[in-house]
């Protein structure tokens, strides 16, 4: 499995009601981006159909989670933003 589907699955968990699940998903996504970011960016640049959607999805998640009332969610979001 390539990192892109895994990243998309993780991003879906960042919308969970439970703050702990969001934090875990954000932490996993950050690690994935730090380790496999080149492949994730490469897949975005090579796939013109999904390029805008994938990048927009990540930006949307970062924007939503950065404004979360839980400070730990916001902190993990900033770590993901830096990794991306």
C-alpha positions as CSV (number, residue, x, y, z in Angstrom):
1,X,0.0,0.0,0.0
2,X,1.3,3.4,-0.9
3,X,1.4,6.2,1.7
4,X,-1.3,8.2,0.0
5,X,-4.3,6.0,0.9
6,X,-2.9,5.6,4.4
7,X,-2.7,9.3,4.8
8,X,-6.2,9.8,3.5
9,X,-7.5,7.2,6.0
10,X,-5.7,9.0,8.8
11,X,-7.2,12.3,7.8
12,X,-10.7,10.9,8.1
13,X,-9.9,10.0,11.8
14,X,-9.0,13.6,12.4
15,X,-12.6,14.5,12.2
16,X,-13.6,12.1,15.1
17,X,-15.6,13.5,18.0
18,X,-13.1,12.0,20.4
19,X,-10.2,14.3,21.0
20,X,-7.9,11.4,21.8
21,X,-8.7,9.8,18.4
22,X,-8.0,13.1,16.7
23,X,-4.7,13.5,18.5
24,X,-3.6,10.0,17.6
25,X,-4.6,10.4,14.0
26,X,-2.7,13.7,13.7
27,X,0.4,12.2,15.3
28,X,0.4,9.3,12.9
29,X,-0.2,11.6,10.0
30,X,2.7,13.8,11.1
31,X,5.0,10.7,11.3
32,X,3.9,9.5,7.9
33,X,4.6,12.9,6.4
34,X,8.0,13.2,8.0
35,X,8.9,9.7,6.8
36,X,7.1,9.5,3.4
37,X,6.5,13.1,2.5
38,X,8.4,12.9,-0.7
39,X,6.3,10.1,-1.9
40,X,3.1,11.9,-0.8
41,X,4.1,15.1,-2.6
42,X,5.3,13.1,-5.6
43,X,1.9,11.4,-5.9
44,X,0.2,14.7,-5.7
45,X,2.3,16.3,-8.4
46,X,2.1,13.3,-10.7
47,X,-1.7,12.7,-10.4
48,X,-3.2,15.9,-12.0
49,X,-6.8,14.7,-11.2
50,X,-6.2,14.2,-7.5
51,X,-3.6,16.8,-6.9
52,X,-5.9,19.6,-6.0
53,X,-8.2,17.4,-4.0
54,X,-5.5,15.8,-1.9
55,X,-3.7,19.0,-1.1
56,X,-7.0,20.8,-0.4
57,X,-8.0,17.9,1.9
58,X,-4.9,18.2,4.0
59,X,-5.2,22.0,4.1
60,X,-8.8,21.7,5.2
61,X,-8.0,19.2,8.0
62,X,-5.1,21.4,9.2
63,X,-7.4,24.4,9.2
64,X,-10.2,22.7,11.1
65,X,-8.0,21.0,13.7
66,X,-5.9,24.1,14.3
67,X,-9.1,25.8,15.6
68,X,-10.1,22.9,17.9
69,X,-11.0,23.8,21.4
70,X,-8.7,21.1,22.8
71,X,-5.2,22.5,23.1
72,X,-3.5,19.1,22.5
73,X,-5.4,18.7,19.2
74,X,-4.2,22.2,18.1
75,X,-0.6,21.4,19.1
76,X,-0.6,18.1,17.1
77,X,-2.1,20.0,14.2
78,X,0.8,22.4,14.2
79,X,3.3,19.5,14.2
80,X,1.5,18.1,11.1
81,X,1.5,21.4,9.4
82,X,5.2,21.7,9.9
83,X,5.8,18.2,8.5
84,X,3.7,18.9,5.4
